[in-house]
Amino acid sequence: MFIGWEGLGFSSWALIGHWYKDDDELSYVGRFGEKLILDKPAWTTPSYAAYRAIATIRFGDMPMLGAIAAIGILGGSLILTPVSGVSAINWSHVISTLGIGGTVALLLAFMFGPYTKSAQVPFNDWLLTAMTGPTSVSALLHSATMVAAGVYIFMRLTESLYAAGVITYPGVEIMYLVTVYVGLLTALLGALFAMMIDERKVILAGSTMSSLGFMMGVTALTPFIPQSPFATINIGQYVVPLAVLVAFSYLIVHALSKATLFLVSGHLIHVTHTRFNMGNLELGRRMKLAFYATLAAAISLGGVPPLAGYWIHAAMDEVATETISVVGYGAYILMLLASLAYVAFLARFTSLNFIKGEVPHVHEEHGKYPLMVAAYVITGTAALAALAIPFVLTPNIIIEAGKDPVVIAIGIVLWVIFVVALIRPRLVI
């Protein structure tokens, strides 16, 4: 796992810094020539963005490596889940040896890897500047593969602790409570970033940061769900907790939708020769397939009924509601506010590039990139088809959550926000 983890980090560094000569403003992030406070440049070059990415990720990898070594020594194994003839980590021995404080320190050291890899607050800046890489790189590494590795490993860790029966041990719960609020604060801040930024790929980077926060925060609610409704699903020989299942379902929908939006963004940059939002209804008519793919991805991911995102958000609401008595209302409020902001920036992105944006200066013909068009049409359609996921995975839990009157009301509000933001995108600043 860790070798593959490091390989992802190296690949990301190389691909973010693909335009290593820093000689084309179109490959930068931010507005070239503008200044921030203390006369700091408001733009980032590819080479510097690559350095920021590798430095931040390595900052988290070192304590994670130390934690893996400690787990192997104390737990007698490095296997997260038991396999035929091989014992899994003896978490009970690890925890009894270290006590509450030691367990918290060990698990937080391990989580520094996922926190940095998945751009959780306060390690989120590298992901925003990583958009100097080509859009095909962003569509792969920064929506579905590299950044998702952090939350995926956290899901695997959660499964391992749950299977060992130690998920509710006080030291474990403390680390998970910290991660709940780190994740959901990241979800809200990422959505707010995406609402305020006018650069296509950086908007999507902020939204990726937000999605990763949702996945991290929801997974971290696992120990706090009361045992009676602690729904699980059997996948082969494994028992998966409800919160992990919901977060993983969201990961799938996010990967399909965000890859679509990144590829469309790359096409728009080629066509308009600008990294910033620009496009009116005339461009939407000329780029019908791009418009379709963007709209498909936006409504699939935004949580509006009856698409896949709605059912997954409903299950997330169910998980958060079940944990209020232990975690408090803070997690639920953060999740709700992040959901409202998330759907607003998706509609804003769609409108400012295909409906209500500035008149673009079209430099390339739409049909010049048939392979890219085919790719985002396929992934956008797959995002719509992801509606089937909630009906395949424990429909008695996820589907029932979507029938709750409060959740339905929230879904209607999300539709209203989406339509208003489409009509008046500049209201969302």
C-alpha positions as CSV (number, residue, x, y, z in Angstrom):
1,M,0.0,0.0,0.0
2,F,2.7,2.5,1.0
3,I,4.8,1.8,-2.1
4,G,1.9,2.5,-4.3
5,W,1.1,5.5,-2.2
6,E,4.5,6.9,-2.8
7,G,4.3,6.1,-6.5
8,L,1.1,8.2,-6.7
9,G,2.9,11.1,-5.0
10,F,5.8,11.0,-7.5
11,S,3.4,10.7,-10.4
12,S,1.5,13.7,-9.2
13,W,4.7,15.8,-8.8
14,A,5.9,15.0,-12.3
15,L,2.5,15.6,-13.9
16,I,1.7,18.9,-12.1
17,G,5.1,20.2,-13.2
18,H,4.6,18.9,-16.7
19,W,5.1,22.4,-18.2
20,Y,8.5,22.7,-16.4
21,K,9.7,25.7,-18.4
22,D,7.0,28.0,-16.9
23,D,6.9,29.9,-20.2
24,D,3.2,29.8,-20.9
25,E,0.7,31.9,-18.8
26,L,-2.1,29.5,-19.9
27,S,-0.5,26.8,-17.8
28,Y,-0.4,29.0,-14.6
29,V,-2.9,29.1,-11.8
30,G,-4.2,32.6,-10.8
31,R,-4.1,35.9,-12.7
32,F,-0.6,36.6,-14.0
33,G,0.6,40.1,-13.1
34,E,-1.7,40.7,-10.1
35,K,-0.5,40.9,-6.5
36,L,-1.7,39.8,-3.1
37,I,-0.9,41.2,0.3
38,L,2.8,41.8,1.1
39,D,3.3,42.0,-2.7
40,K,3.0,38.3,-3.1
41,P,2.3,37.1,-6.7
42,A,-1.4,36.1,-7.3
43,W,-0.3,33.3,-9.6
44,T,1.5,30.0,-9.4
45,T,3.8,28.5,-12.0
46,P,3.8,24.7,-12.8
47,S,7.2,24.1,-11.3
48,Y,6.4,25.8,-8.0
49,A,3.0,24.0,-7.9
50,A,4.7,20.7,-8.3
51,Y,7.1,21.5,-5.5
52,R,4.2,22.6,-3.2
53,A,2.4,19.3,-3.9
54,I,5.4,17.0,-3.2
55,A,6.5,19.0,-0.1
56,T,3.0,18.9,1.5
57,I,2.4,15.3,0.7
58,R,5.9,14.2,2.0
59,F,5.2,16.2,5.2
60,G,2.3,13.8,5.8
61,D,4.0,10.7,4.6
62,M,6.8,10.7,7.2
63,P,4.6,10.4,10.3
64,M,2.5,7.9,8.4
65,L,5.5,5.7,7.7
66,G,6.4,5.8,11.3
67,A,2.9,4.8,12.3
68,I,2.9,1.9,9.9
69,A,6.2,0.7,11.4
70,A,4.7,1.0,14.9
71,I,1.6,-0.9,13.9
72,G,3.6,-3.7,12.4
73,I,5.8,-4.1,15.5
74,L,3.0,-3.9,18.1
75,G,0.2,-5.5,16.0
76,G,2.3,-8.4,14.6
77,S,1.0,-7.8,11.1
78,L,0.5,-5.2,8.4
79,I,-2.6,-6.8,6.9
80,L,-5.6,-4.5,7.4
81,T,-8.2,-7.2,6.8
82,P,-7.7,-10.9,7.4
83,V,-7.0,-13.1,4.4
84,S,-6.7,-16.9,4.1
85,G,-3.9,-18.2,6.2
86,V,-2.6,-14.7,7.2
87,S,-3.6,-12.9,10.4
88,A,-4.6,-9.2,10.4
89,I,-3.3,-6.5,12.7
90,N,-3.9,-7.3,16.3
91,W,-5.5,-4.0,17.1
92,S,-6.4,-5.0,20.7
93,H,-2.8,-5.6,21.5
94,V,-1.7,-2.3,19.9
95,I,-4.4,-0.3,21.9
96,S,-3.8,-2.1,25.2
97,T,-0.1,-1.5,24.9
98,L,-0.3,2.2,24.0
99,G,-3.3,3.3,26.1
100,I,-5.6,6.1,25.2
101,G,-3.0,8.8,24.6
102,G,-0.7,6.6,22.7
103,T,-3.5,5.3,20.5
104,V,-4.6,8.8,19.7
105,A,-1.0,9.8,18.8
106,L,-0.4,6.6,16.7
107,L,-3.7,7.0,14.7
108,L,-3.2,10.7,14.1
109,A,0.3,10.1,12.9
110,F,-1.1,7.6,10.5
111,M,-3.8,10.0,9.4
112,F,-1.3,12.7,8.5
113,G,-0.9,10.8,5.3
114,P,-4.6,10.8,4.3
115,Y,-5.0,14.4,5.5
116,T,-2.3,15.7,3.2
117,K,-3.0,13.3,0.3
118,S,-6.7,14.2,0.3
119,A,-6.1,18.0,0.8
120,Q,-7.8,18.3,4.2
121,V,-7.6,21.5,6.1
122,P,-5.0,22.9,6.8
123,F,-3.2,21.0,4.0
124,N,-5.5,22.0,1.2
125,D,-3.6,24.7,-0.7
126,W,-1.5,22.3,-2.7
127,L,-4.5,20.9,-4.5
128,L,-5.7,24.3,-5.7
129,T,-2.3,25.1,-7.2
130,A,-2.0,21.6,-8.7
131,M,-4.3,22.7,-11.5
132,T,-1.2,23.8,-13.5
133,G,-1.1,20.2,-14.8
134,P,-2.9,19.3,-18.1
135,T,-6.6,18.8,-17.7
136,S,-6.4,15.1,-18.5
137,V,-4.1,14.7,-15.5
138,S,-6.5,16.6,-13.3
139,A,-9.4,14.4,-14.6
140,L,-7.5,11.3,-13.5
141,L,-5.2,12.1,-10.6
142,H,-7.1,14.9,-9.0
143,S,-10.6,13.6,-9.2
144,A,-10.5,9.9,-9.1
145,T,-7.1,8.4,-8.2
146,M,-4.5,10.3,-6.2
147,V,-6.4,12.5,-3.9
148,A,-9.1,9.8,-3.4
149,A,-6.3,7.5,-2.1
150,G,-6.3,9.3,1.2
151,V,-10.0,8.8,1.9
152,Y,-9.8,5.3,0.5
153,I,-7.1,4.3,3.0
154,F,-9.1,5.8,5.8
155,M,-12.1,3.7,4.7
156,R,-9.9,0.6,4.8
157,L,-8.5,1.6,8.2
158,T,-12.1,2.0,9.5
159,E,-13.1,-1.4,8.2
160,S,-10.0,-3.0,10.0
161,L,-10.8,-1.3,13.3
162,Y,-14.4,-2.2,13.0
163,A,-13.7,-5.9,12.2
164,A,-11.3,-6.0,15.2
165,G,-14.1,-4.7,17.5
166,V,-12.1,-1.7,18.7
167,I,-13.8,1.1,16.7
168,T,-15.5,2.4,19.9
169,Y,-12.4,2.4,22.1
170,P,-11.9,5.9,23.6
171,G,-8.5,6.6,22.0
172,V,-9.9,5.6,18.6
173,E,-13.0,7.7,19.0
174,I,-11.0,10.8,19.8
175,M,-9.1,10.5,16.5
176,Y,-12.3,9.9,14.7
177,L,-14.0,12.9,16.3
178,V,-11.1,15.1,15.2
179,T,-11.4,13.7,11.7
180,V,-15.2,14.3,11.6
181,Y,-14.7,18.1,12.0
182,V,-11.5,18.3,9.9
183,G,-13.4,16.6,7.0
184,L,-16.7,18.5,7.2
185,L,-14.9,21.9,7.7
186,T,-12.9,21.0,4.6
187,A,-16.2,20.2,2.8
188,L,-17.6,23.7,3.6
189,L,-14.4,25.7,2.9
190,G,-13.8,23.9,-0.4
191,A,-17.4,24.6,-1.6
192,L,-17.0,28.3,-0.5
193,F,-13.7,28.5,-2.4
194,A,-15.4,27.1,-5.5
195,M,-18.1,29.7,-5.2
196,M,-15.7,32.7,-5.1
197,I,-13.2,31.6,-7.7
198,D,-13.5,32.4,-11.4
199,E,-10.9,30.1,-12.8
200,R,-12.4,26.9,-14.3
201,K,-10.0,24.2,-13.0
202,V,-9.4,25.9,-9.7
203,I,-13.2,25.9,-9.1
204,L,-13.1,22.2,-9.7
205,A,-10.1,21.8,-7.4
206,G,-12.1,23.5,-4.7
207,S,-15.0,21.3,-5.3
208,T,-12.8,18.2,-5.2
209,M,-11.5,19.4,-1.8
210,S,-15.1,19.7,-0.7
211,S,-16.0,16.2,-1.9
212,L,-13.0,14.7,-0.2
213,G,-14.1,16.4,3.0
214,F,-17.5,14.9,2.8
215,M,-16.0,11.4,2.3
216,M,-13.6,11.9,5.2
217,G,-16.2,13.3,7.6
218,V,-18.9,10.8,6.8
219,T,-16.5,7.9,7.2
220,A,-15.3,9.3,10.5
221,L,-18.8,9.1,11.9
222,T,-18.6,5.3,12.0
223,P,-17.9,4.9,15.7
224,F,-20.7,7.2,16.8
225,I,-23.6,5.5,15.1
226,P,-25.7,3.6,17.7
227,Q,-25.3,-0.1,17.4
228,S,-29.0,-0.9,16.6
229,P,-29.2,1.1,13.3
230,F,-25.5,0.4,12.6
231,A,-26.3,-1.0,9.2
232,T,-23.8,-3.1,7.5
233,I,-23.5,-4.9,4.2
234,N,-21.7,-8.1,3.5
235,I,-19.4,-8.0,0.5
236,G,-17.9,-11.4,0.1
237,Q,-16.2,-12.2,3.4
238,Y,-16.2,-8.6,4.5
239,V,-18.7,-6.6,6.6
240,V,-18.7,-2.9,5.6
241,P,-20.2,-0.3,8.0
242,L,-22.9,2.0,6.7
243,A,-20.8,5.2,6.9
244,V,-18.0,3.6,4.8
245,L,-20.5,2.3,2.3
246,V,-22.0,5.7,1.8
247,A,-18.7,7.5,1.5
248,F,-17.4,4.9,-1.0
249,S,-20.6,5.3,-3.1
250,Y,-20.0,9.0,-3.1
251,L,-16.4,8.5,-4.2
252,I,-17.7,6.6,-7.3
253,V,-20.2,9.3,-8.3
254,H,-17.6,12.0,-7.6
255,A,-15.0,10.3,-9.8
256,L,-17.3,10.0,-12.8
257,S,-18.8,13.5,-12.4
258,K,-15.6,15.4,-11.6
259,A,-13.6,13.6,-14.4
260,T,-16.3,14.8,-16.8
261,L,-16.1,18.4,-15.6
262,F,-12.3,18.5,-15.8
263,L,-12.3,17.2,-19.4
264,V,-15.0,19.7,-20.4
265,S,-12.9,22.4,-18.7
266,G,-9.9,21.4,-20.8
267,H,-11.9,21.5,-24.0
268,L,-13.2,25.0,-23.0
269,I,-9.7,26.2,-22.4
270,H,-8.7,25.0,-25.9
271,V,-11.7,26.6,-27.5
272,T,-11.7,29.9,-25.8
273,H,-8.0,30.1,-25.0
274,T,-8.6,31.3,-21.4
275,R,-8.5,29.5,-18.1
276,F,-11.3,31.6,-16.7
277,N,-15.1,31.2,-16.9
278,M,-16.4,32.5,-20.3
279,G,-19.2,31.3,-22.4
280,N,-22.8,32.2,-23.4
281,L,-25.8,30.4,-24.7
282,E,-24.4,30.7,-28.3
283,L,-21.3,28.7,-27.1
284,G,-23.7,26.2,-25.4
285,R,-25.4,25.7,-28.8
286,R,-22.1,25.2,-30.6
287,M,-20.8,22.8,-27.9
288,K,-24.0,20.8,-27.3
289,L,-22.2,17.7,-26.1
290,A,-20.0,19.6,-23.7
291,F,-23.0,21.4,-22.4
292,Y,-24.9,18.1,-21.9
293,A,-21.9,16.5,-20.2
294,T,-21.5,19.4,-17.8
295,L,-25.2,19.5,-16.9
296,A,-25.2,15.7,-16.4
297,A,-22.2,15.8,-14.1
298,A,-23.5,18.8,-12.2
299,I,-27.0,17.4,-11.4
300,S,-25.6,13.9,-10.7
301,L,-23.1,15.2,-8.1
302,G,-25.1,18.2,-6.7
303,G,-27.5,16.2,-4.5
304,V,-30.7,17.2,-6.4
305,P,-33.4,14.5,-6.7
306,P,-33.7,12.0,-8.1
307,L,-30.1,11.5,-9.3
308,A,-27.4,9.5,-7.6
309,G,-26.1,12.3,-5.5
310,Y,-29.5,12.8,-3.9
311,W,-29.7,9.3,-2.5
312,I,-26.1,9.4,-1.3
313,H,-26.6,12.8,0.3
314,A,-29.8,11.4,1.9
315,A,-27.8,8.5,3.4
316,M,-25.1,11.0,4.6
317,D,-27.9,13.0,6.3
318,E,-29.1,9.7,7.9
319,V,-25.7,8.9,9.2
320,A,-25.2,12.5,10.6
321,T,-28.6,12.5,12.2
322,E,-28.0,9.2,14.0
323,T,-24.8,10.6,15.5
324,I,-26.1,14.0,16.8
325,S,-26.5,12.7,20.3
326,V,-22.8,11.9,20.5
327,V,-21.1,14.3,18.0
328,G,-23.5,17.2,18.4
329,Y,-25.2,19.4,15.9
330,G,-22.0,20.9,14.6
331,A,-21.3,18.1,12.1
332,Y,-24.8,18.1,10.8
333,I,-24.8,21.9,10.3
334,L,-21.5,21.8,8.5
335,M,-22.7,19.1,6.2
336,L,-25.9,20.9,5.4
337,L,-24.2,24.3,4.7
338,A,-21.5,22.5,2.5
339,S,-24.3,20.8,0.5
340,L,-26.1,24.1,-0.1
341,A,-22.8,25.8,-1.3
342,Y,-21.8,22.8,-3.4
343,V,-24.9,22.8,-5.6
344,A,-24.6,26.6,-6.0
345,F,-21.1,26.5,-7.5
346,L,-22.0,23.6,-9.8
347,A,-24.8,25.6,-11.3
348,R,-22.6,28.7,-11.4
349,F,-19.9,26.9,-13.2
350,T,-22.4,25.5,-15.8
351,S,-24.0,28.9,-16.3
352,L,-20.9,31.0,-16.7
353,N,-19.5,28.7,-19.3
354,F,-22.6,27.8,-21.3
355,I,-25.5,30.2,-20.6
356,K,-24.8,33.5,-18.9
357,G,-21.1,34.1,-19.1
358,E,-19.1,36.6,-21.1
359,V,-19.1,36.4,-24.9
360,P,-16.1,34.1,-25.6
361,H,-13.5,34.6,-28.3
362,V,-13.6,31.2,-29.9
363,H,-10.2,30.1,-31.3
364,E,-10.8,26.5,-32.1
365,E,-13.7,24.6,-33.7
366,H,-15.7,22.3,-31.4
367,G,-15.3,19.2,-33.5
368,K,-11.5,19.4,-33.5
369,Y,-11.2,17.2,-30.4
370,P,-13.4,14.1,-31.0
371,L,-11.5,11.9,-28.6
372,M,-11.9,14.3,-25.7
373,V,-15.6,14.8,-26.6
374,A,-16.2,11.1,-26.6
375,A,-14.5,10.7,-23.2
376,Y,-16.5,13.3,-21.4
377,V,-19.8,12.2,-23.0
378,I,-19.1,8.7,-21.8
379,T,-18.2,9.7,-18.2
380,G,-21.1,12.2,-18.0
381,T,-23.5,9.6,-19.1
382,A,-22.0,7.1,-16.6
383,A,-22.5,9.7,-13.9
384,L,-26.2,9.8,-14.8
385,A,-26.3,6.0,-14.8
386,A,-24.8,6.0,-11.3
387,L,-28.4,6.5,-10.2
388,A,-28.5,2.7,-10.1
389,I,-25.9,2.5,-7.3
390,P,-28.2,3.2,-4.3
391,F,-30.6,0.6,-5.6
392,V,-27.9,-2.0,-5.8
393,L,-26.2,-1.3,-2.5
394,T,-28.5,-1.9,0.5
395,P,-31.6,-0.3,-0.9
396,N,-33.4,-0.8,2.4
397,I,-31.0,1.7,3.9
398,I,-30.1,4.3,1.3
399,I,-33.5,4.4,-0.5
400,E,-35.4,4.6,2.8
401,A,-33.2,7.6,3.8
402,G,-34.2,9.3,0.6
403,K,-37.9,9.0,1.4
404,D,-37.6,11.0,4.6
405,P,-39.7,14.2,4.4
406,V,-36.9,16.4,5.7
407,V,-34.5,15.0,3.2
408,I,-37.0,15.5,0.4
409,A,-37.5,19.2,1.5
410,I,-33.7,19.7,1.4
411,G,-33.6,18.2,-2.1
412,I,-36.2,20.6,-3.3
413,V,-34.2,23.5,-1.8
414,L,-31.2,22.3,-3.6
415,W,-33.1,22.3,-6.9
416,V,-34.2,25.9,-6.2
417,I,-30.6,27.0,-5.5
418,F,-29.4,25.2,-8.7
419,V,-32.0,26.9,-10.9
420,V,-31.5,30.4,-9.3
421,A,-27.7,30.0,-9.7
422,L,-28.2,29.0,-13.4
423,I,-30.3,32.1,-14.0
424,R,-28.2,34.6,-11.9
425,P,-24.7,33.1,-11.6
426,R,-23.2,36.4,-10.5
427,L,-25.3,36.4,-7.4
428,V,-23.0,33.6,-6.3
429,I,-19.7,35.4,-5.9
